[in-house]
Amino acid sequence: MKSKADVVIIGGGINGCSLAYNLAKKKVNVVVVEKNYLSSGATGACGAGIRQQWSTLENTKLSIESVKIFEKLSKELGQDIEFRQGGYLIAIHDKKELIQAEKNVAMQRSLGLKVDILDVNKINGIVPILDVKGINAIGATFCPTDGHANPFKTNFAYAYAARRFGAEIYTHTKAIGIKTNQKKIKSVETDKGSIKTDCVVNAAGIDSKEIASMVKINLPIIEYRKEIMATECLKPLFEAMVISFKDGIYFSQQREGQIVGGIPIPEERSGFKTIPTFAFMQHMAKTLVRYAPILKHVNMLRHWTGFYDVTPDSRPILGEVKKIKGFIQCNGFSGHGFMISPMVTKILSEYIADGKFPAILKDLNLDRFKGEKIVYEKSVVG
Ligand SMILES: Cc1cc2nc3c(=O)[nH]c(=O)nc-3n(C[C@H](O)[C@H](O)[C@H](O)COP(=O)(O)OP(=O)(O)OC[C@H]3O[C@@H](n4cnc5c(N)ncnc54)[C@H](O)[C@@H]3O)c2cc1C
C-alpha cells in the first residue's frame, strides 16, 4: 500500500471512484480506500435512474450536466455502462402537485431542459400499461432525455479507468482514523496502514457521518432504510421510469425485461436493519398492480435493502469544510447520488486540482445549514 498520496478518497462507491477517475486524469496522485468491495454501499443497491426533473436549481443543474456526461461515458471510459434514455414520467395527482410541477418545469426549461406537462390523455402514449384512472392521475410531467444506467458497470468502469490513469484503489481497507495538525489534514489511518496526505475526501455514503466525527465535524445526515425489488423478465412493455411523489412508488423496465422498482414502507424510516421485509413485498405488489394491472401475475424474483444518506434539505453536502483545511465532503446524496455523480465529481476534481470554486460549491457547502433560509428539494420519493 502507498504510504503517501496527494488525495485519499474514503469510499469506493460511484462518487469515490468517479472522483478518483477525474483526479487521476488530471495527474493527481490519488488513493481510494474501500472497506468492503466496490459498489458494496448504496451504489450496488440503487435503482440507478437518472432524472433531471428537480425542484431546486442545484439538483437540476447537476443532473442536466451529468446527463451530458452520461451520454458519452461508455465511450470515454471504454466500457458499456448500459446508459439508455427512455424518459421519466412523473404522475400528477392533484392541484397542489400541478402547481409545484408548473414551477419546476418553468425553472427546468429556463436551464434548457426539454420537459413537458402532459395532459392526462397523453400518459398512455408514453406508458401504455399505466391505469391512469386507477391511480387518479390528472396529468404528468415528462422528460425524454432522463434515463438509466447500470450502477455496477458504471462504478467499475470509472474504477478501471481511474486505475489506467494511475489511481490506486484498495478494497477491504477500512479508514479507522484521520490525523490532523493545526486544523490541517495530515494522514488517513487504515486497518492496513497509514497514508500521509493533506487532502481527504469523505465519500463514505451513510458512513460519512462517522468519518466526519473522526475530526469532530458533525454532518446532519440521517440514514433512511429503503427496499427495492426486481421481477422476472417480460417482453418490452414500456421505456420510461414512472414515479409518483404522492404514492412514493418508482418503477421501470430494464433492458433485460425485468421491472425494477421501490416504495417506502409507511412504518419504517431509519435504522440499519438490512433484512428485506414481507411488508415491503405486499405494499409494493399492491401499489404496482394498482398502477399497472397487467402486471398482476408477474413474479417478484428478489428484493433487497439499501440506505439513503439524507440531509435536512435533500441536497448533497459538497466541498471543503471551513474548520479543517483539506477535508472535503462528497456525501448526503439523499437518494439521488448516482445520477449526479459525473458532474459532482468533475466539479470537486476541479476544486481540488485547479482551485476552481463555482457558486454551487458555496450553495451546497456544509455551512448552509447554519443559515436562516434552507432551500428544500421537494421532488423526492419517500
Ligand atoms: C434502494 C435505493 C434506490 C436508489 N435509487 C437511485 C436512483 O434511482 N438514482 C440515483 O441517482 N440514486 C439512487 N439511489 C441513491 C444512490 O444509490 C446513492 O446516492 C449513491 O449510490 C451514493 O454513492 P456514494 O458513492 O456516495 O456512496 P456509496 O455507494 O454508499 O459508497 C460509499 C462507500 O464507502 C464505503 N465506506 C464506508 N465507510 C468506510 C470506511 N470507514 N473506510 C473505507 N470505506 C468506507 C462503503 O463500504 C461504501 O462502499 C438509491 C439508493 C437506494 C438505497
Ligand as a Chemical Component Dictionary entry (heavy atoms), coordinates in Angstrom:
data_LIG
# 
_chem_comp.id                   LIG 
_chem_comp.type                 NON-POLYMER 
_chem_comp.pdbx_formal_charge   0 
_chem_comp.three_letter_code    LIG 
# 
loop_
_chem_comp_atom.comp_id 
_chem_comp_atom.atom_id 
_chem_comp_atom.alt_atom_id 
_chem_comp_atom.type_symbol 
_chem_comp_atom.charge 
_chem_comp_atom.model_Cartn_x 
_chem_comp_atom.model_Cartn_y 
_chem_comp_atom.model_Cartn_z 
_chem_comp_atom.pdbx_ordinal 
LIG C1  C1  C 0 -32.966 1.451 -2.898 1  
LIG C2  C2  C 0 -32.187 2.603 -3.459 2  
LIG C3  C3  C 0 -32.556 3.151 -4.695 3  
LIG C4  C4  C 0 -31.852 4.224 -5.228 4  
LIG N1  N1  N 0 -32.197 4.700 -6.449 5  
LIG C5  C5  C 0 -31.460 5.694 -7.009 6  
LIG C6  C6  C 0 -31.738 6.151 -8.321 7  
LIG O1  O1  O 0 -32.653 5.658 -8.994 8  
LIG N2  N2  N 0 -30.942 7.131 -8.837 9  
LIG C7  C7  C 0 -29.929 7.706 -8.126 10 
LIG O2  O2  O 0 -29.273 8.611 -8.622 11 
LIG N3  N3  N 0 -29.673 7.300 -6.860 12 
LIG C8  C8  C 0 -30.389 6.305 -6.296 13 
LIG N4  N4  N 0 -30.107 5.888 -5.036 14 
LIG C9  C9  C 0 -29.080 6.615 -4.271 15 
LIG C10 C10 C 0 -27.694 6.197 -4.718 16 
LIG O3  O3  O 0 -27.578 4.796 -4.648 17 
LIG C11 C11 C 0 -26.641 6.845 -3.834 18 
LIG O4  O4  O 0 -26.913 8.221 -3.641 19 
LIG C12 C12 C 0 -25.253 6.707 -4.446 20 
LIG O5  O5  O 0 -25.031 5.373 -4.849 21 
LIG C13 C13 C 0 -24.229 7.144 -3.428 22 
LIG O6  O6  O 0 -22.959 6.775 -3.906 23 
LIG P1  P1  P 0 -21.711 7.048 -2.987 24 
LIG O7  O7  O 0 -20.526 6.634 -3.745 25 
LIG O8  O8  O 0 -21.780 8.440 -2.462 26 
LIG O9  O9  O 0 -21.957 6.112 -1.696 27 
LIG P2  P2  P 0 -21.909 4.521 -1.566 28 
LIG O10 O10 O 0 -22.217 3.820 -2.810 29 
LIG O11 O11 O 0 -22.710 4.169 -0.356 30 
LIG O12 O12 O 0 -20.371 4.254 -1.268 31 
LIG C14 C14 C 0 -19.783 4.581 -0.042 32 
LIG C15 C15 C 0 -18.713 3.533 0.217  33 
LIG O13 O13 O 0 -17.948 3.916 1.355  34 
LIG C16 C16 C 0 -17.504 2.733 1.971  35 
LIG N5  N5  N 0 -17.072 3.062 3.326  36 
LIG C17 C17 C 0 -17.836 3.448 4.365  37 
LIG N6  N6  N 0 -17.082 3.635 5.466  38 
LIG C18 C18 C 0 -15.802 3.367 5.106  39 
LIG C19 C19 C 0 -14.572 3.389 5.807  40 
LIG N7  N7  N 0 -14.500 3.673 7.111  41 
LIG N8  N8  N 0 -13.447 3.063 5.123  42 
LIG C20 C20 C 0 -13.491 2.737 3.809  43 
LIG N9  N9  N 0 -14.653 2.688 3.104  44 
LIG C21 C21 C 0 -15.786 3.007 3.742  45 
LIG C22 C22 C 0 -18.733 1.838 1.907  46 
LIG O14 O14 O 0 -18.387 0.473 2.074  47 
LIG C23 C23 C 0 -19.291 2.167 0.535  48 
LIG O15 O15 O 0 -18.888 1.232 -0.444 49 
LIG C24 C24 C 0 -30.775 4.803 -4.487 50 
LIG C25 C25 C 0 -30.408 4.253 -3.267 51 
LIG C26 C26 C 0 -31.089 3.166 -2.753 52 
LIG C27 C27 C 0 -30.659 2.586 -1.446 53 
# 
loop_
_chem_comp_bond.comp_id 
_chem_comp_bond.atom_id_1 
_chem_comp_bond.atom_id_2 
_chem_comp_bond.value_order 
_chem_comp_bond.pdbx_ordinal 
LIG C1  C2  SING 1  
LIG C2  C3  SING 2  
LIG C2  C26 DOUB 3  
LIG C3  C4  DOUB 4  
LIG C4  N1  SING 5  
LIG C4  C24 SING 6  
LIG N1  C5  DOUB 7  
LIG C5  C6  SING 8  
LIG C5  C8  SING 9  
LIG C6  O1  DOUB 10 
LIG C6  N2  SING 11 
LIG N2  C7  SING 12 
LIG C7  O2  DOUB 13 
LIG C7  N3  SING 14 
LIG N3  C8  DOUB 15 
LIG C8  N4  SING 16 
LIG N4  C9  SING 17 
LIG N4  C24 SING 18 
LIG C9  C10 SING 19 
LIG C10 O3  SING 20 
LIG C10 C11 SING 21 
LIG C11 O4  SING 22 
LIG C11 C12 SING 23 
LIG C12 O5  SING 24 
LIG C12 C13 SING 25 
LIG C13 O6  SING 26 
LIG O6  P1  SING 27 
LIG P1  O7  DOUB 28 
LIG P1  O8  SING 29 
LIG P1  O9  SING 30 
LIG O9  P2  SING 31 
LIG P2  O10 DOUB 32 
LIG P2  O11 SING 33 
LIG P2  O12 SING 34 
LIG O12 C14 SING 35 
LIG C14 C15 SING 36 
LIG C15 O13 SING 37 
LIG C15 C23 SING 38 
LIG O13 C16 SING 39 
LIG C16 N5  SING 40 
LIG C16 C22 SING 41 
LIG N5  C17 SING 42 
LIG N5  C21 SING 43 
LIG C17 N6  DOUB 44 
LIG N6  C18 SING 45 
LIG C18 C19 SING 46 
LIG C18 C21 DOUB 47 
LIG C19 N7  SING 48 
LIG C19 N8  DOUB 49 
LIG N8  C20 SING 50 
LIG C20 N9  DOUB 51 
LIG N9  C21 SING 52 
LIG C22 O14 SING 53 
LIG C22 C23 SING 54 
LIG C23 O15 SING 55 
LIG C24 C25 DOUB 56 
LIG C25 C26 SING 57 
LIG C26 C27 SING 58 
# 
